[in-house]
Amino acid sequence: MFYDEFSNRVSVSRTETGVFNQQEGSDEIIFNTLNLPSNNEGEDVSNGEQSFNFFNSVLNLESGQHGAQNAKFEINGLETERQSNTFTIGNLTMTLRGQFDEPISVSSSVDTENIVKNITEFVEEYNALIEEMNGLVNERQNRDYPPLTSEQRSEMSDHEIELWEEKAQSGLMSRDRELQSFLTNMRMTLYQSVDQDQSNIRHLGDLGITTSTDYLDNGKLVIDEAKLQAAVENDPEGAYHFFAGSGENQGIARQLRQDVNNGIDAISRKAGGSNGRHQNHQFAIGRELNQLDSRIENFERRLAQKEQRYWRQFTAMEQAIARSNSQGDMLYNFMFGNGNF
């Protein structure tokens, strides 16, 4: 609704197009439904005519000046209409932008180029993940750089500490069982078949995707672009469901997502999560840290007890030495002195 100062009138319209009320006069503004406040006796001081006069005379609204209309069209000989110019028929979304005197032919085709692009990006991201994880698992630990003590840190600059810790942390994931298990599970998922009743695409090889024969690649995937393009053009639905299919026969992308979630859970059970919500007793490394803290506390307690025992022995020895010296002085005076104690 808006008020026009020039014409001294108010215009009211819907934010949606089309006819929403099929009753008579539905596309007009109904004025006689407004309830004005009642008087002190609780009686309604308004009626339909008064309400109409308020809108018509005071606000200068004229009902039904522009009635709502649906978009009418004919498709394959079927006359129909929609409330909006944009609608979907048979999974095909259309937008009417004007009136047409001649029939218009509409056709659709699968965007195979985009499917091939998505599959290629999937393979590239998988290979990047494999390369990073293999690097962590096979990285050798540098034992020449042990963790720094507080005294050593105080004698080094921040840059020196950063370089030292970078070398000290190398190889921390070497031969890690959780990461190795994660890699194995992903490889097994990629080699699995996805049963599709109406498609012959059941393995990565059917799409021209194979494992590299170079052992240095550590299981990376290789794409035969010509075979991939041909397989997607011949069966785009099969290629889609092979990766993203749901239900009983899930696509390998969904299975890999589950493998990733399982791997994250396994690592969290061992090393805790990165969100800080895990307490030490909830994961393996945290429990080991608690055990180390407990051992350190016990060692410090025993060390304090041993220190106290040594101090008591030292004090007793000092006292014994003092008594021995005193007795020695007395004996010396007796033998070489005047002979009197």
Long-range contacts (C-beta under 8 A, 24 or more apart in sequence): 7-60, 8-60, 9-59, 9-60, 9-61, 10-59, 10-60, 10-61, 12-61, 13-66, 14-68, 16-83, 16-84, 17-68, 17-69, 17-71, 17-83, 17-84, 17-85, 18-68, 18-69, 18-70, 18-71, 18-82, 18-83, 18-84, 19-68, 19-69, 19-70, 19-83, 20-68, 20-83, 25-64, 26-68, 27-64, 27-67, 27-68, 27-69, 28-63, 28-64, 28-67, 29-55, 29-61, 29-63, 29-64, 30-63, 31-55, 31-56, 31-61, 31-63, 71-96, 110-236, 112-229, 112-232, 112-233, 112-236, 115-232, 115-236, 115-239, 115-240, 116-225, 116-228, 116-229, 116-232, 119-207, 119-209, 119-223, 119-228, 119-232, 119-239, 119-243, 120-223, 120-228, 122-243, 122-253, 123-209, 123-221, 123-223, 126-186, 126-221, 126-256, 127-220, 127-221, 130-183, 130-186, 130-218, 130-219, 130-220, 131-218, 131-220, 133-179, 133-182, 133-183, 134-183, 134-218, 134-219, 136-173, 136-174, 136-176, 136-179, 137-173, 137-174, 137-175, 137-176, 137-179, 137-180, 137-183, 138-174, 139-170, 139-171, 139-173, 139-174, 140-170, 140-171, 140-174, 141-170, 141-171, 141-172, 141-174, 142-167, 142-168, 142-170, 142-171, 178-263, 178-266, 178-267, 178-270, 179-263, 179-267, 181-263, 181-266, 182-259, 182-260, 182-262, 182-263, 182-266, 183-219, 185-259, 185-262, 185-263, 186-256, 186-259, 187-219, 189-252, 189-255, 189-256, 189-259, 190-221, 190-252, 190-256, 192-252, 192-255, 194-241, 194-242, 194-245, 194-249, 194-250, 194-251, 194-252, 195-249, 196-238, 196-241, 196-242, 196-245, 196-249, 198-237, 198-238, 199-235, 199-237, 199-238, 199-241, 199-242, 200-235, 200-238, 201-231, 201-235, 201-238, 201-239, 201-242, 202-242, 204-252, 206-231, 206-242, 207-231, 207-232, 207-239, 207-242
